[in-house]
Amino acid sequence: MWKIGDVEIDNRVVLAPMAGVCNSAFRLTVKEFGAGLVCAEMVSDKAILFNNPKTMNMLYIDENERPLSLQIFGGEKESLVEAAVYVDQNTTADIIDINMGCPVNKIIRCEAGARWLLDPNKIYEMVSAVTEKVSKPVTCKMRIGWDEDHIYAVENAKAAERAGAAAISLHGRTRVQMYEGHADWDIIRQVKEAVNIPVIGNGDVTSPELAQKMLDETGVDAVMIGREALGNPWMIYRTVHYLETGELMDEPTVKEKVEIALLHLRRLVELKGEKIGVMEMRKHASWYLKGVKGNGKARKALNQANTEQEMIDILQNFQAESTAATATQQA
Ligand SMILES: Cc1cc2nc3c(=O)[nH]c(=O)nc-3n(C[C@H](O)[C@H](O)[C@H](O)COP(=O)(O)O)c2cc1C
């Protein structure tokens, strides 16, 4: 067990915040697969303040997902602080996370996200303005720098710590790298050595063994897993188990994948209604079937499905066909 501020976290595996993915339906499912901490998708400070209905729905948290970290982004101090105060006083989030890693132009243009990585003073100013006004622990999620000539990870992390941040999550890529190339774990190690608050290492943890390797090589307090968990909450479960026992569990069967995809679908539809839930489930369903032999036809059909029942039928038929094909091969 370790802590962010006074929030107790049971293990060293954290689900990364992912826009368009980490809503309550997915987070709850990943939580049930053992994540120590789940992070919600980023929410715009201004959209919170404008009371945007879609944004307000993004603040929904199920009690069973907690502890949960809710991420906000923004470029101006006043609105960022106001949004943080709103989250502090009106949600059951355990932690308020500030995004300073998003590489997308639309966000950078608003002086938000990874833009801050060029200026430790701005990080200090913004984070201290937030920590002064809220009671929940505040954390920062950063990348290591803007580009390879501007890597201020240590200075930025120290600025956040001085400003009262309770932990840092560090993605080992620069803004310019986007999601390409390798995550630099050595810089993650340097940051861990430079600060006294917990550091969560992130980037390229694509197997339970790599999670252990990151912990060993960098000394971070926990690993954060993003893309590998898409359609694959077993990654979380298998990593938690591996870190605790050194034992590598089997990959899920097709039956298990379909079962969880159906659960995820039901939760998304409950959360967002059938139309949007099914639309959003298209990409998840495709991820659940990734790598499964003979998935082409089912993935294509899932991508065009419009109703919950259509999706259920496609997934169940795929499972039946896949099981029959395996039985024939084994006979
Ligand atoms: C679809 C997607 C959406 C993301 N959205 C966010 C976000 O809202 N906030 C954030 O801090 N990072 C976001 N990220 C970055 C991830 O949290 C993580 O830092 C990155 O994917 C690297 O980790 P990984 O190698 O385990 O995927 C997103 C990544 C992906 C793939």
The ligand as an SDF file (V2000), in Angstrom:
LIG
                    3D

 31 33  0  0  0  0  0  0  0  0999 V2000
   -6.6360    7.4560  -26.7600 C   0  0  0  0  0  0  0  0  0  0  0  0
   -5.7280    8.1540  -25.7670 C   0  0  0  0  0  0  0  0  0  0  0  0
   -6.2160    9.2000  -25.0350 C   0  0  0  0  0  0  0  0  0  0  0  0
   -5.4090    9.8450  -24.1040 C   0  0  0  0  0  0  0  0  0  0  0  0
   -5.9330   10.8460  -23.3330 N   0  0  0  0  0  0  0  0  0  0  0  0
   -5.2020   11.4000  -22.3310 C   0  0  0  0  0  0  0  0  0  0  0  0
   -5.7830   12.3070  -21.4090 C   0  0  0  0  0  0  0  0  0  0  0  0
   -6.9730   12.6280  -21.4670 O   0  0  0  0  0  0  0  0  0  0  0  0
   -4.9780   12.8280  -20.4500 N   0  0  0  0  0  0  0  0  0  0  0  0
   -3.6500   12.4890  -20.3270 C   0  0  0  0  0  0  0  0  0  0  0  0
   -2.9720   12.9700  -19.4320 O   0  0  0  0  0  0  0  0  0  0  0  0
   -3.0880   11.5930  -21.1700 N   0  0  0  0  0  0  0  0  0  0  0  0
   -3.8290   11.0300  -22.1510 C   0  0  0  0  0  0  0  0  0  0  0  0
   -3.2770   10.0740  -22.9620 N   0  0  0  0  0  0  0  0  0  0  0  0
   -1.8940    9.6250  -22.7130 C   0  0  0  0  0  0  0  0  0  0  0  0
   -1.8730    8.4000  -21.7950 C   0  0  0  0  0  0  0  0  0  0  0  0
   -2.3960    8.7160  -20.5300 O   0  0  0  0  0  0  0  0  0  0  0  0
   -0.4350    7.8620  -21.6260 C   0  0  0  0  0  0  0  0  0  0  0  0
    0.3540    8.8680  -21.0750 O   0  0  0  0  0  0  0  0  0  0  0  0
    0.1850    7.4210  -22.9580 C   0  0  0  0  0  0  0  0  0  0  0  0
   -0.7160    6.6570  -23.7160 O   0  0  0  0  0  0  0  0  0  0  0  0
    1.4680    6.6040  -22.7040 C   0  0  0  0  0  0  0  0  0  0  0  0
    1.2130    5.4380  -21.9720 O   0  0  0  0  0  0  0  0  0  0  0  0
    1.1250    3.9820  -22.6990 P   0  0  0  0  0  0  0  0  0  0  0  0
    2.4510    3.7780  -23.4150 O   0  0  0  0  0  0  0  0  0  0  0  0
    0.9390    3.0010  -21.5680 O   0  0  0  0  0  0  0  0  0  0  0  0
   -0.0210    4.0390  -23.6570 O   0  0  0  0  0  0  0  0  0  0  0  0
   -4.0520    9.4350  -23.9310 C   0  0  0  0  0  0  0  0  0  0  0  0
   -3.5690    8.3880  -24.6990 C   0  0  0  0  0  0  0  0  0  0  0  0
   -4.3780    7.7390  -25.6120 C   0  0  0  0  0  0  0  0  0  0  0  0
   -3.8070    6.5940  -26.3940 C   0  0  0  0  0  0  0  0  0  0  0  0
  1  2  1  0
  2  3  1  0
  2 30  2  0
  3  4  2  0
  4  5  1  0
  4 28  1  0
  5  6  2  0
  6  7  1  0
  6 13  1  0
  7  8  2  0
  7  9  1  0
  9 10  1  0
 10 11  2  0
 10 12  1  0
 12 13  2  0
 13 14  1  0
 14 15  1  0
 14 28  1  0
 15 16  1  0
 16 17  1  0
 16 18  1  0
 18 19  1  0
 18 20  1  0
 20 21  1  0
 20 22  1  0
 22 23  1  0
 23 24  1  0
 24 25  2  0
 24 26  1  0
 24 27  1  0
 28 29  2  0
 29 30  1  0
 30 31  1  0
M  END
$$$$
